[in-house]
Amino acid sequence: MLDRVRSHLGWKIFLSYLFVIISGAAVLILAAELAIPTSFDRHMAGMSEMMGGMMESTPGRPNLSSSLFTSYRTAVREAVTWAALAAVLVAGLVSLLISRRVIRPVKEMMQASQHIAKGNYQERVSIPGDPLSADELSQLAISFNRMAEQLEKTETKRRQLIGDVTHELRTPLTTIKGSLEGLVDGVLTQEPGTYEQIHREAERLSRLVDDLQQISRVEAEAYSLDPQPVPVRDLLDTVRERLEIQFREKGVDLEFHIPGDLPPALADDQRMEQVLINIIGNALQYTPQGENVRVSVTRQKGALKFSVQDNGIGIAPEHLAHIFTRFYRVDKSRSRASGGSGIGLTIAKHLVEAHGGTIQAESPGPDQGSTFTFTLPTAG
Ligand code: ADP
């Protein structure tokens, strides 16, 4: 019984009410016992004076004042006892109602959390009371549902990531395995071309592992960002140096249009170099020989707007919304052959947003080129 009381919130509420009632009644009785005799005597003396000693005791007539006092005291005790009993009854009913209102949602949350712990992330609880005048319990239920929603999203992402990674790993592994089996069985001849293909696939695997490491670090925000004033021209010159050879080898021009009076950007230069290399590198990859890639920077309400425009293969409208999603590639076979795993833009988006900027892609359609724009805050 004691354990039941200890573990049941309803009983605890009832006992706390009972305690208040008993103390109230005890204080009332004590006060009555202490205060009533003196005040009663005073009032009786006053009345006796007014009635000319009628109330005084005489031989053969008991003292009227003392019998009045005894009756009065009994009446007060009776009244207090009945009032206390009625209060206990009301307390029982009220604590039952309150405990139901409190316990039901708490129990519901307890059960939901147990379901969530078992992996049922779609579990939600009902919000008690009127959501407009939300008390602490309703707020707890709202926060609980938010937490469950977040857990569900994280779980969906985790599943997607495992699915994506498995898919990405399978292709090169199948090729490597197939080639090696062909060599062992003698179906494939031991010539440099076969080994080169195995080597290419192994390289792609190792690039994929690097990409995965990068994306997991960026998505978990496990990297440091050190924004400093960075002159735009210096930033772009570094990027040009790093991509110069690839542009020259492919025969594509890289043009910069940077006004002389631009304020410096407030950015982590190494992270922004990575963003620019991902975007400009893509523009180079999807632009045919003899064409050009133009990078321009303009000033826009306390920010700098970078645009990377190419006249390459373009992007169809149905793909535009997805290209920042990890592992998304418009033409899977084409970019897989070129080594792209569809995470360059995902990383770029994370890094730009971490700087407080936004990024977007536009394209009039296939074969009509693409423009990638992103913003960065200016220093000061
Ligand atoms: P990848 O490593 O495959 O290039 P990204 O995340 O950098 O991955 O790009 C995702 C996809 O967006 C690419 O596979 C490609 O289909 C498309 N894309 C990116 N940049 C361009 C561009 N400049 N022109 C056309 N398509 C592009």
Residues whose N, C-alpha, C, O or C-beta is under 5 A from the ligand:
A	BS01	ADP	N282 A283 Y286 G314 I315 I323 Y328 R329 V330 D331 S335 G340 S341 G342 I343 G344 L345 T346 S370
